[in-house]
Amino acid sequence: MDSAIRKIQKALKLADDNSNAEEAQNAILLAQRLMAKHGLTASDIGSPEQKQPEALEGKIRKSRIEWWHRKLLGVVADNFRCYSFFAKGSYIGFLGLPEDVEIAKEVYVFAEDAIRHHSSEYLKTRNYYFGSRRQTNMLKNDYITGFIQGLREKFKEQVEVECLSLVLVKHDAVVEYYDKAKWKTGKPTNMSTLGDGAARAQGYKDGKNFNNPVGKMIG
């Protein structure tokens, strides 16, 4: 057991000291697998230097926050040990340990770009760019709804395959920070759809095929 703990500490230190996002993620994933395998928690592991982890707010500037930004933010936060939040001045972001926040931000931005690209391409196949703007947006919302559902399902399946359910738990320092912040829940944003099953089905398929820019999720 002591050997396993030392390996986990080494992997976490490598992740903490590494500026390369992909290498840092791989180190974290290795540590998580070892923790799950041996039934260890963060309190069991500690730190080689006994440093107290600190929570970090990572903000993403937005000129406009759309309804699906909130949905996507929540899906990513749930799967990368973070809380999501919305701040004054059109900011969205993640609260978590520094390494989790950085990866969550990178995955979010990549996923948002993917949604914009794939939804635009899908609308072209349906010739909705030549229809009314209102109907175009409603069909786009159908597609995006399906995409986010597919992405959520993809993450769920990865959690089961990688046995990451235990390490999805947020660190105590993050929970304490969140509780003290007492953030208010934002008002839901209204959005309309056509109820188009084909658009949702294609969005769901594309969401499940989404690939993170830094490899597999870390949980």
C-alpha positions as CSV (number, residue, x, y, z in Angstrom):
1,M,0.0,0.0,0.0
2,D,2.8,2.4,0.8
3,S,4.3,1.7,-2.6
4,A,1.0,2.6,-4.3
5,I,0.7,5.8,-2.3
6,R,4.2,6.8,-3.3
7,K,3.4,6.1,-7.0
8,I,0.2,8.2,-6.7
9,Q,2.1,11.1,-5.0
10,K,4.7,11.0,-7.8
11,A,2.1,11.1,-10.5
12,L,0.3,14.0,-8.8
13,K,3.6,15.9,-8.4
14,L,4.4,15.3,-12.1
15,A,0.9,16.8,-13.0
16,D,1.4,19.8,-10.7
17,D,4.9,20.6,-12.1
18,N,4.0,20.0,-15.8
19,S,3.0,22.9,-18.1
20,N,1.9,20.5,-20.8
21,A,-1.8,20.0,-20.5
22,E,-1.8,16.5,-22.1
23,E,1.0,15.1,-20.0
24,A,-0.5,16.6,-16.9
25,Q,-3.8,15.0,-17.6
26,N,-2.2,11.6,-18.2
27,A,-0.4,11.9,-14.9
28,I,-3.7,12.7,-13.1
29,L,-5.5,9.9,-14.8
30,L,-2.8,7.4,-13.7
31,A,-3.1,8.7,-10.1
32,Q,-6.9,8.3,-10.2
33,R,-6.7,4.8,-11.6
34,L,-4.3,3.8,-8.8
35,M,-6.6,5.4,-6.2
36,A,-9.6,3.6,-7.5
37,K,-7.7,0.3,-7.7
38,H,-6.5,0.5,-4.0
39,G,-9.6,2.1,-2.6
40,L,-7.7,5.3,-1.5
41,T,-9.0,8.8,-1.1
42,A,-7.3,12.2,-1.3
43,S,-6.9,12.3,2.5
44,D,-5.1,8.9,2.4
45,I,-2.6,10.2,-0.2
46,G,-1.7,13.5,1.2
47,S,1.1,15.3,-0.6
48,P,4.9,14.7,-0.8
49,E,5.4,18.2,0.4
50,Q,2.2,18.3,2.6
51,K,0.9,21.4,0.8
52,Q,-2.7,22.3,1.4
53,P,-4.5,22.3,-2.0
54,E,-6.3,25.6,-2.8
55,A,-9.4,26.1,-4.9
56,L,-9.2,28.4,-7.9
57,E,-11.8,30.3,-9.9
58,G,-11.1,30.1,-13.7
59,K,-13.1,32.6,-15.7
60,I,-14.0,32.6,-19.4
61,R,-15.0,36.0,-20.9
62,K,-18.2,35.9,-23.0
63,S,-19.8,38.8,-24.9
64,R,-23.1,37.0,-24.6
65,I,-24.1,34.0,-22.5
66,E,-26.5,31.7,-24.3
67,W,-28.8,29.1,-22.8
68,W,-26.6,26.2,-24.0
69,H,-23.4,27.8,-22.5
70,R,-24.9,27.1,-19.1
71,K,-25.8,23.5,-20.0
72,L,-22.4,22.7,-21.4
73,L,-20.6,24.4,-18.5
74,G,-22.5,22.2,-16.1
75,V,-21.8,18.9,-18.0
76,V,-18.0,19.7,-18.1
77,A,-17.9,20.8,-14.4
78,D,-19.6,17.6,-13.2
79,N,-17.0,15.5,-15.0
80,F,-13.9,17.4,-14.0
81,R,-14.4,17.8,-10.3
82,C,-15.4,21.4,-10.6
83,Y,-18.4,23.7,-9.8
84,S,-19.6,26.0,-12.6
85,F,-20.5,29.6,-12.0
86,F,-21.6,32.8,-13.7
87,A,-20.1,36.2,-12.8
88,K,-21.0,39.8,-13.5
89,G,-19.5,41.3,-16.6
90,S,-20.5,38.3,-18.8
91,Y,-18.1,35.8,-17.3
92,I,-18.6,32.0,-16.9
93,G,-16.2,29.7,-15.3
94,F,-15.1,26.8,-13.1
95,L,-14.2,26.5,-9.5
96,G,-11.9,23.6,-8.6
97,L,-8.3,22.6,-8.0
98,P,-6.0,24.5,-10.4
99,E,-5.2,21.5,-12.6
100,D,-8.8,20.5,-12.8
101,V,-9.9,24.1,-13.7
102,E,-7.4,24.4,-16.5
103,I,-8.4,21.2,-18.1
104,A,-12.1,21.9,-17.7
105,K,-11.6,25.3,-19.3
106,E,-9.8,23.8,-22.3
107,V,-12.4,21.0,-22.7
108,Y,-15.2,23.6,-22.5
109,V,-13.8,25.9,-25.1
110,F,-13.1,23.0,-27.4
111,A,-16.6,21.6,-27.0
112,E,-18.2,25.0,-27.5
113,D,-16.3,25.4,-30.8
114,A,-17.4,21.9,-31.8
115,I,-21.0,22.7,-31.2
116,R,-20.8,25.9,-33.2
117,H,-19.1,24.2,-36.1
118,H,-21.3,21.0,-36.2
119,S,-24.6,22.9,-35.7
120,S,-23.7,25.2,-38.6
121,E,-22.9,22.3,-40.8
122,Y,-26.1,20.5,-39.9
123,L,-28.2,23.6,-40.7
124,K,-26.6,23.6,-44.2
125,T,-27.8,20.0,-44.8
126,R,-31.4,21.0,-43.9
127,N,-31.2,24.3,-46.0
128,Y,-32.4,26.2,-42.9
129,Y,-30.1,29.1,-43.6
130,F,-32.5,30.0,-46.3
131,G,-35.6,30.0,-44.1
132,S,-36.7,32.4,-41.3
133,R,-34.2,33.3,-38.7
134,R,-36.5,32.2,-35.9
135,Q,-37.0,28.8,-37.4
136,T,-33.3,28.4,-38.0
137,N,-32.5,29.2,-34.3
138,M,-35.2,26.8,-33.1
139,L,-33.8,23.9,-35.2
140,K,-30.3,24.8,-34.1
141,N,-31.5,24.6,-30.5
142,D,-32.9,21.1,-31.2
143,Y,-29.5,20.0,-32.5
144,I,-27.6,21.6,-29.6
145,T,-29.9,19.9,-27.1
146,G,-29.1,16.6,-28.6
147,F,-25.4,17.3,-28.7
148,I,-25.2,18.1,-25.0
149,Q,-27.2,15.0,-24.2
150,G,-24.8,12.9,-26.2
151,L,-21.8,14.5,-24.6
152,R,-23.3,13.9,-21.1
153,E,-23.8,10.2,-22.0
154,K,-20.3,9.9,-23.4
155,F,-18.9,11.2,-20.1
156,K,-21.1,8.8,-18.2
157,E,-19.9,5.8,-20.1
158,Q,-16.3,6.8,-19.7
159,V,-16.8,7.1,-15.9
160,E,-18.2,3.5,-15.9
161,V,-15.4,2.1,-18.1
162,E,-12.6,3.8,-16.3
163,C,-14.1,3.2,-12.9
164,L,-13.8,6.9,-12.0
165,S,-16.9,7.3,-9.9
166,L,-14.9,7.5,-6.6
167,V,-12.5,10.2,-8.0
168,L,-15.3,12.4,-9.3
169,V,-15.8,13.6,-5.8
170,K,-14.7,17.2,-5.4
171,H,-11.9,18.0,-3.1
172,D,-12.8,19.3,0.4
173,A,-11.0,22.6,-0.3
174,V,-13.2,23.1,-3.3
175,V,-16.4,22.3,-1.5
176,E,-15.5,24.6,1.4
177,Y,-14.8,27.5,-1.0
178,Y,-18.1,26.9,-2.8
179,D,-20.1,26.8,0.4
180,K,-18.5,30.1,1.6
181,A,-19.1,31.8,-1.7
182,K,-22.9,31.2,-1.5
183,W,-23.4,31.9,-5.2
184,K,-26.9,32.5,-6.4
185,T,-28.4,30.3,-9.1
186,G,-28.9,32.2,-12.3
187,K,-32.3,32.6,-13.9
188,P,-33.0,30.0,-16.6
189,T,-32.7,31.4,-20.1
190,N,-35.7,30.9,-22.3
191,M,-35.2,29.0,-25.6
192,S,-37.6,27.6,-28.2
193,T,-37.2,24.5,-30.4
194,L,-39.1,22.9,-33.3
195,G,-39.1,19.5,-31.5
196,D,-37.3,18.1,-34.5
197,G,-36.3,14.5,-33.7
198,A,-33.8,14.2,-36.6
199,A,-31.9,17.3,-35.5
200,R,-31.7,16.0,-31.9
201,A,-30.6,12.6,-33.0
202,Q,-27.8,13.9,-35.2
203,G,-26.7,16.3,-32.4
204,Y,-26.7,13.3,-29.9
205,K,-24.6,11.3,-32.3
206,D,-22.1,14.1,-32.7
207,G,-22.0,14.8,-29.0
208,K,-21.1,11.1,-28.3
209,N,-18.4,11.3,-30.9
210,F,-16.8,14.4,-29.3
211,N,-13.1,14.0,-28.5
212,N,-11.4,16.1,-25.9
213,P,-8.4,18.2,-27.0
214,V,-6.2,16.6,-24.3
215,G,-7.4,13.0,-24.6
216,K,-9.7,11.1,-22.3
217,M,-11.6,12.8,-19.5
218,I,-10.0,12.7,-16.1
219,G,-13.2,12.6,-14.0
